[in-house]
Amino acid sequence: MHDRPTRQSLRRLDVPRLLREARELAGLSQAELATRIGSHQPAVSRWERGREAPRLETIAAILEACGFEADVVCRRRDDVDRAQIAGSLAQTPDERLETVANVNELLGLARAG
């Protein structure tokens, strides 16, 4: 058994399953969850069955009420590369040299293995 909902990409996110798993892992009934988020049990039921789609803010509120943090990041695919470049540029020359040495060491280990 796991202790948190599984990690999925937004494209494949099964919102009804995510909400149901989070609620069950928190040990809450639909009515208890509805009370915690200021909603009603029938709405929670519709969301968990996929009859209606809750707003993103509601999903975050449900996860928080169940003891989880909603961490949604939307960015362009190349933003990670840009962030890495910015991080490299922020390094001192000694830090860059150490990074290169570490990479070379890892490549040597990979080739030897």
C-alpha positions as CSV (number, residue, x, y, z in Angstrom):
1,M,0.0,0.0,0.0
2,H,1.3,3.5,-0.7
3,D,0.9,6.6,1.4
4,R,0.3,9.2,-1.3
5,P,-1.4,9.4,-4.6
6,T,0.7,8.3,-7.5
7,R,2.7,11.0,-9.5
8,Q,1.3,11.5,-13.0
9,S,1.7,14.0,-15.8
10,L,-1.1,16.4,-16.3
11,R,-1.9,14.9,-19.7
12,R,-2.6,11.6,-18.1
13,L,-4.0,12.8,-14.8
14,D,-7.0,10.9,-13.6
15,V,-8.6,13.5,-11.4
16,P,-11.5,11.3,-10.1
17,R,-9.0,8.7,-9.0
18,L,-6.6,11.2,-7.6
19,L,-9.4,12.8,-5.4
20,R,-10.7,9.4,-4.3
21,E,-7.2,8.1,-3.4
22,A,-6.3,11.3,-1.5
23,R,-9.6,11.2,0.5
24,E,-9.3,7.5,1.3
25,L,-5.6,7.8,2.3
26,A,-6.8,10.6,4.7
27,G,-9.4,8.3,6.1
28,L,-12.3,10.7,5.2
29,S,-15.8,10.1,4.0
30,Q,-17.1,12.1,1.1
31,A,-19.3,14.0,3.6
32,E,-16.3,14.8,5.9
33,L,-14.3,16.0,2.9
34,A,-17.1,18.1,1.7
35,T,-17.5,19.8,5.1
36,R,-13.7,20.5,5.2
37,I,-13.8,22.3,1.8
38,G,-17.1,24.0,2.3
39,S,-19.0,21.9,-0.3
40,H,-21.5,19.1,-0.3
41,Q,-21.2,15.3,-0.4
42,P,-23.0,15.0,-3.7
43,A,-20.5,17.3,-5.4
44,V,-17.6,15.2,-4.0
45,S,-19.3,12.1,-5.4
46,R,-19.7,13.7,-8.8
47,W,-16.0,14.7,-8.9
48,E,-14.9,11.2,-7.8
49,R,-17.1,9.5,-10.5
50,G,-16.0,11.9,-13.2
51,R,-19.5,13.3,-13.7
52,E,-18.1,16.8,-13.2
53,A,-14.7,18.3,-13.2
54,P,-13.7,20.5,-10.2
55,R,-11.8,23.7,-10.8
56,L,-8.0,23.6,-10.2
57,E,-8.4,25.6,-7.0
58,T,-10.9,23.0,-5.7
59,I,-8.6,20.2,-6.5
60,A,-5.9,22.0,-4.5
61,A,-8.3,22.6,-1.6
62,I,-9.3,18.9,-1.6
63,L,-5.7,17.7,-1.6
64,E,-4.9,20.2,1.2
65,A,-7.9,19.0,3.3
66,C,-6.5,15.5,2.9
67,G,-3.1,16.4,4.1
68,F,-1.4,16.7,0.7
69,E,0.1,19.7,-1.1
70,A,-0.9,20.3,-4.7
71,D,2.3,21.1,-6.6
72,V,1.4,22.0,-10.2
73,V,4.1,23.5,-12.4
74,C,3.3,24.7,-15.9
75,R,6.2,25.9,-17.9
76,R,7.6,25.7,-21.4
77,R,9.6,22.5,-22.1
78,D,12.8,24.5,-22.6
79,D,12.5,26.4,-19.3
80,V,14.4,23.6,-17.5
81,D,17.4,24.0,-19.9
82,R,17.3,27.8,-19.4
83,A,17.2,27.4,-15.6
84,Q,20.2,25.0,-15.8
85,I,22.1,27.5,-17.9
86,A,21.2,30.4,-15.6
87,G,22.4,28.3,-12.6
88,S,25.7,27.5,-14.4
89,L,26.2,31.2,-15.2
90,A,25.6,32.1,-11.5
91,Q,28.4,29.8,-10.4
92,T,31.9,31.1,-9.6
93,P,34.7,29.8,-11.8
94,D,35.8,27.4,-9.0
95,E,32.3,26.0,-8.7
96,R,32.2,25.5,-12.5
97,L,35.5,23.7,-12.5
98,E,34.3,21.4,-9.7
99,T,31.1,20.7,-11.6
100,V,33.2,19.8,-14.7
101,A,35.5,17.6,-12.6
102,N,32.5,15.8,-11.1
103,V,30.9,15.2,-14.5
104,N,34.2,13.8,-15.9
105,E,34.5,11.5,-12.9
106,L,30.9,10.2,-13.4
107,L,31.6,9.7,-17.1
108,G,34.7,7.7,-16.3
109,L,32.8,5.5,-13.8
110,A,30.0,5.0,-16.4
111,R,32.5,3.9,-19.0
112,A,34.3,1.6,-16.6
113,G,31.0,-0.1,-15.5
